Amino acid sequence: MKLRVNGQEHILDKQLANVGQVLDYFSVPWVRAAVELNEDVVDPGLFDKTPVTDGDQIEIVSFVGGG
C-alpha cells in the first residue's frame, strides 16, 4: 500500500483499512492526533471508521505537552 504521510511517500508492508490503523502503524497516540485525509479533517471519533485507500494523502499532527 502506498500513502503520502506528512508530505512523504511511504510504501507500507501491509494493507491498512482505516485512519486508526494508520496512526497505529506510525505509533501515533489517537488521543493526541489531528488528522487530515485528502484535505478533509477527520473527526477523532471516526478514526477507526474512516477508510483509507492506496494513494491517499494524510497529514498527521501530534500534540505534545510541555512547559
VMD Tcl script that builds the backbone (N, CA, C; Angstrom):
set m [mol new atoms 201]
animate dup $m
set s [atomselect $m all]
$s set {name element resname resid chain x y z} {
  {N N MET 1 A 0.846 -1.177 0.000}
  {CA C MET 1 A 0.000 0.000 0.000}
  {C C MET 1 A 0.888 1.235 0.000}
  {N N LYS 2 A 0.505 2.229 -0.797}
  {CA C LYS 2 A 1.271 3.468 -0.884}
  {C C LYS 2 A 0.431 4.605 -0.319}
  {N N LEU 3 A 1.007 5.353 0.627}
  {CA C LEU 3 A 0.360 6.516 1.213}
  {C C LEU 3 A 1.354 7.666 1.250}
  {N N ARG 4 A 0.849 8.874 1.132}
  {CA C ARG 4 A 1.673 10.067 1.339}
  {C C ARG 4 A 1.302 10.601 2.714}
  {N N VAL 5 A 2.247 10.528 3.645}
  {CA C VAL 5 A 2.007 10.937 5.018}
  {C C VAL 5 A 2.922 12.115 5.338}
  {N N ASN 6 A 2.309 13.223 5.729}
  {CA C ASN 6 A 3.047 14.449 6.044}
  {C C ASN 6 A 4.028 14.824 4.944}
  {N N GLY 7 A 3.561 14.677 3.699}
  {CA C GLY 7 A 4.355 15.089 2.547}
  {C C GLY 7 A 5.354 14.078 2.041}
  {N N GLN 8 A 5.522 12.939 2.718}
  {CA C GLN 8 A 6.479 11.931 2.280}
  {C C GLN 8 A 5.761 10.670 1.846}
  {N N GLU 9 A 6.178 10.127 0.721}
  {CA C GLU 9 A 5.577 8.893 0.231}
  {C C GLU 9 A 6.107 7.696 1.018}
  {N N HIS 10 A 5.192 6.847 1.445}
  {CA C HIS 10 A 5.540 5.634 2.182}
  {C C HIS 10 A 4.930 4.434 1.467}
  {N N ILE 11 A 5.736 3.418 1.249}
  {CA C ILE 11 A 5.223 2.155 0.743}
  {C C ILE 11 A 5.188 1.213 1.935}
  {N N LEU 12 A 3.972 0.883 2.365}
  {CA C LEU 12 A 3.783 0.094 3.577}
  {C C LEU 12 A 3.852 -1.393 3.270}
  {N N ASP 13 A 4.273 -2.169 4.259}
  {CA C ASP 13 A 4.423 -3.611 4.087}
  {C C ASP 13 A 3.118 -4.371 4.268}
  {N N LYS 14 A 2.019 -3.639 4.543}
  {CA C LYS 14 A 0.718 -4.285 4.670}
  {C C LYS 14 A -0.383 -3.298 4.322}
  {N N GLN 15 A -1.568 -3.828 4.066}
  {CA C GLN 15 A -2.733 -3.014 3.746}
  {C C GLN 15 A -3.372 -2.512 5.039}
  {N N LEU 16 A -3.656 -1.233 5.101}
  {CA C LEU 16 A -4.328 -0.646 6.258}
  {C C LEU 16 A -5.734 -0.254 5.839}
  {N N ALA 17 A -6.709 -0.464 6.722}
  {CA C ALA 17 A -8.107 -0.271 6.362}
  {C C ALA 17 A -8.657 1.101 6.724}
  {N N ASN 18 A -8.108 1.722 7.781}
  {CA C ASN 18 A -8.706 2.977 8.240}
  {C C ASN 18 A -7.647 3.889 8.869}
  {N N VAL 19 A -8.074 5.105 9.178}
  {CA C VAL 19 A -7.169 6.111 9.748}
  {C C VAL 19 A -6.570 5.629 11.069}
  {N N GLY 20 A -7.365 4.976 11.896}
  {CA C GLY 20 A -6.853 4.454 13.166}
  {C C GLY 20 A -5.695 3.495 12.966}
  {N N GLN 21 A -5.790 2.637 11.963}
  {CA C GLN 21 A -4.694 1.705 11.685}
  {C C GLN 21 A -3.454 2.441 11.194}
  {N N VAL 22 A -3.647 3.536 10.465}
  {CA C VAL 22 A -2.505 4.346 10.032}
  {C C VAL 22 A -1.807 4.954 11.245}
  {N N LEU 23 A -2.585 5.497 12.174}
  {CA C LEU 23 A -1.995 6.062 13.391}
  {C C LEU 23 A -1.233 4.992 14.167}
  {N N ASP 24 A -1.830 3.815 14.299}
  {CA C ASP 24 A -1.152 2.710 14.988}
  {C C ASP 24 A 0.141 2.326 14.277}
  {N N TYR 25 A 0.105 2.255 12.956}
  {CA C TYR 25 A 1.280 1.868 12.163}
  {C C TYR 25 A 2.441 2.833 12.415}
  {N N PHE 26 A 2.125 4.117 12.515}
  {CA C PHE 26 A 3.163 5.131 12.733}
  {C C PHE 26 A 3.346 5.473 14.205}
  {N N SER 27 A 2.748 4.672 15.095}
  {CA C SER 27 A 2.891 4.821 16.552}
  {C C SER 27 A 2.493 6.211 17.058}
  {N N VAL 28 A 1.377 6.705 16.547}
  {CA C VAL 28 A 0.849 7.998 16.982}
  {C C VAL 28 A -0.363 7.733 17.875}
  {N N PRO 29 A -0.330 8.186 19.136}
  {CA C PRO 29 A -1.494 8.005 20.020}
  {C C PRO 29 A -2.716 8.740 19.476}
  {N N TRP 30 A -3.835 8.039 19.421}
  {CA C TRP 30 A -5.063 8.620 18.886}
  {C C TRP 30 A -5.478 9.868 19.640}
  {N N VAL 31 A -5.335 9.859 20.958}
  {CA C VAL 31 A -5.832 10.976 21.768}
  {C C VAL 31 A -5.027 12.258 21.564}
  {N N ARG 32 A -3.868 12.149 20.966}
  {CA C ARG 32 A -3.025 13.324 20.745}
  {C C ARG 32 A -2.916 13.695 19.276}
  {N N ALA 33 A -3.797 13.128 18.428}
  {CA C ALA 33 A -3.639 13.318 16.996}
  {C C ALA 33 A -4.770 14.130 16.382}
  {N N ALA 34 A -4.389 14.937 15.404}
  {CA C ALA 34 A -5.336 15.580 14.497}
  {C C ALA 34 A -4.962 15.074 13.111}
  {N N VAL 35 A -5.965 14.668 12.335}
  {CA C VAL 35 A -5.692 14.034 11.046}
  {C C VAL 35 A -6.492 14.699 9.941}
  {N N GLU 36 A -5.808 14.901 8.823}
  {CA C GLU 36 A -6.446 15.382 7.608}
  {C C GLU 36 A -6.237 14.309 6.546}
  {N N LEU 37 A -7.319 13.852 5.935}
  {CA C LEU 37 A -7.272 12.826 4.899}
  {C C LEU 37 A -7.726 13.448 3.588}
  {N N ASN 38 A -6.819 13.510 2.623}
  {CA C ASN 38 A -7.122 14.117 1.326}
  {C C ASN 38 A -7.764 15.502 1.497}
  {N N GLU 39 A -7.161 16.303 2.365}
  {CA C GLU 39 A -7.529 17.693 2.635}
  {C C GLU 39 A -8.840 17.858 3.408}
  {N N ASP 40 A -9.379 16.777 3.963}
  {CA C ASP 40 A -10.565 16.849 4.821}
  {C C ASP 40 A -10.189 16.441 6.240}
  {N N VAL 41 A -10.582 17.240 7.227}
  {CA C VAL 41 A -10.300 16.918 8.618}
  {C C VAL 41 A -11.154 15.723 9.044}
  {N N VAL 42 A -10.525 14.774 9.739}
  {CA C VAL 42 A -11.213 13.576 10.208}
  {C C VAL 42 A -11.567 13.755 11.679}
  {N N ASP 43 A -12.824 13.533 12.004}
  {CA C ASP 43 A -13.282 13.591 13.393}
  {C C ASP 43 A -12.575 12.497 14.188}
  {N N PRO 44 A -11.961 12.813 15.323}
  {CA C PRO 44 A -11.244 11.800 16.111}
  {C C PRO 44 A -12.110 10.596 16.486}
  {N N GLY 45 A -13.391 10.795 16.664}
  {CA C GLY 45 A -14.279 9.693 16.986}
  {C C GLY 45 A -14.526 8.754 15.821}
  {N N LEU 46 A -14.058 9.148 14.638}
  {CA C LEU 46 A -14.260 8.331 13.441}
  {C C LEU 46 A -12.962 7.760 12.867}
  {N N PHE 47 A -11.858 7.870 13.612}
  {CA C PHE 47 A -10.580 7.343 13.114}
  {C C PHE 47 A -10.695 5.880 12.698}
  {N N ASP 48 A -11.399 5.066 13.496}
  {CA C ASP 48 A -11.487 3.633 13.186}
  {C C ASP 48 A -12.588 3.312 12.178}
  {N N LYS 49 A -13.324 4.327 11.731}
  {CA C LYS 49 A -14.393 4.119 10.760}
  {C C LYS 49 A -14.128 4.818 9.426}
  {N N THR 50 A -13.060 5.604 9.349}
  {CA C THR 50 A -12.740 6.349 8.141}
  {C C THR 50 A -11.751 5.544 7.293}
  {N N PRO 51 A -12.213 5.050 6.148}
  {CA C PRO 51 A -11.344 4.191 5.335}
  {C C PRO 51 A -10.215 4.964 4.651}
  {N N VAL 52 A -9.119 4.257 4.442}
  {CA C VAL 52 A -8.013 4.774 3.636}
  {C C VAL 52 A -7.808 3.820 2.462}
  {N N THR 53 A -7.369 4.398 1.365}
  {CA C THR 53 A -7.116 3.592 0.171}
  {C C THR 53 A -5.749 3.929 -0.392}
  {N N ASP 54 A -5.257 3.068 -1.234}
  {CA C ASP 54 A -3.956 3.244 -1.857}
  {C C ASP 54 A -3.880 4.611 -2.531}
  {N N GLY 55 A -2.826 5.354 -2.238}
  {CA C GLY 55 A -2.602 6.652 -2.849}
  {C C GLY 55 A -3.151 7.830 -2.067}
  {N N ASP 56 A -3.811 7.583 -0.945}
  {CA C ASP 56 A -4.350 8.673 -0.139}
  {C C ASP 56 A -3.234 9.563 0.408}
  {N N GLN 57 A -3.607 10.829 0.672}
  {CA C GLN 57 A -2.696 11.783 1.305}
  {C C GLN 57 A -3.200 12.062 2.715}
  {N N ILE 58 A -2.315 11.882 3.679}
  {CA C ILE 58 A -2.679 12.028 5.083}
  {C C ILE 58 A -1.706 12.983 5.756}
  {N N GLU 59 A -2.266 13.927 6.497}
  {CA C GLU 59 A -1.462 14.830 7.317}
  {C C GLU 59 A -1.794 14.515 8.773}
  {N N ILE 60 A -0.770 14.281 9.573}
  {CA C ILE 60 A -0.957 13.952 10.982}
  {C C ILE 60 A -0.218 14.976 11.835}
  {N N VAL 61 A -0.947 15.580 12.763}
  {CA C VAL 61 A -0.335 16.482 13.739}
  {C C VAL 61 A -0.516 15.833 15.089}
  {N N SER 62 A 0.573 15.671 15.813}
  {CA C SER 62 A 0.522 15.063 17.135}
  {C C SER 62 A 0.846 16.116 18.170}
  {N N PHE 63 A -0.065 16.292 19.116}
  {CA C PHE 63 A 0.110 17.306 20.150}
  {C C PHE 63 A 0.946 16.757 21.296}
  {N N VAL 64 A 1.856 17.573 21.800}
  {CA C VAL 64 A 2.675 17.180 22.939}
  {C C VAL 64 A 2.588 18.277 24.004}
  {N N GLY 65 A 2.663 17.878 25.240}
  {CA C GLY 65 A 2.643 18.824 26.334}
  {C C GLY 65 A 4.051 19.231 26.725}
  {N N GLY 66 A 4.154 20.300 27.400}
  {CA C GLY 66 A 5.466 20.741 27.841}
  {C C GLY 66 A 5.364 22.058 28.590}
  {N N GLY 67 A 6.496 22.497 29.033}
  {CA C GLY 67 A 6.442 23.744 29.780}
  {C C GLY 67 A 7.608 24.606 29.501}
}
mol reanalyze $m
mol bondsrecalc $m
mol representation Tube
mol addrep $m
